[in-house]
Amino acid sequence: MGKVISEAALRNALKRLPEAEGTTWLDAHLSDHMSRLLDAPRTATTPT
């Protein structure tokens, strides 16, 4: 991660992004990050 921004700054930036471009970006972003999480090894935990 190169830079941390506030939630307000992110919301303002996303409001200026055209919906089609934003949807394309979000789909790619979620797909990339979720696939990494789903491919990661899992550890079994049991409640104590």
Secondary structure, 3 states (H helix, E strand, C coil): CCCCCCHHHHHHHHHHCCHHHHHHHHHHHHHHHHHHHHHCCCCCCCCC
